[in-house]
Amino acid sequence: MKPTRNLLLAHQRLDAYRVCTELSRSVDDLTRRMPTKGTKDQRDHLKRTASAAVRCIVGGAHACKAAQKVEHFAAARRAVGMVAAELEVLKLHGVLSSRQAAASLQLCERLVAMLTGLLAKFGGLPPR
């Protein structure tokens, strides 16, 4: 009998996917600890945008053509940027402390770098 391989789907092999799911969990934890009064829209936007980034990475991983991959990975990078911006706004408004937002913001920075690398790999960035 042949040894079984650990078969993963295309998105599961991407480090960017794993970091993005970690970001999504981090955002979910943060939104649970945020005050419920007056933050419903921000909490909803954070969760939806983090989830959208995950879905975009999956779409890019499973796309067949480089142009489609670029489209999905660029959308994921925009969504991660929106998550970071929302976290910064919540810090400015005193809803989150710098300490509370730090881990999620660090994941955003890491993820933007990874997605930039994927965009460069598939021709989505102009040459330097």
Secondary structure as UniProt FT lines:
FT   HELIX           10..13
FT   HELIX           15..33
FT   TURN            37..38
FT   HELIX           40..62
FT   HELIX           66..92
FT   TURN            93..94
FT   HELIX           98..121
FT   TURN            122..123
//
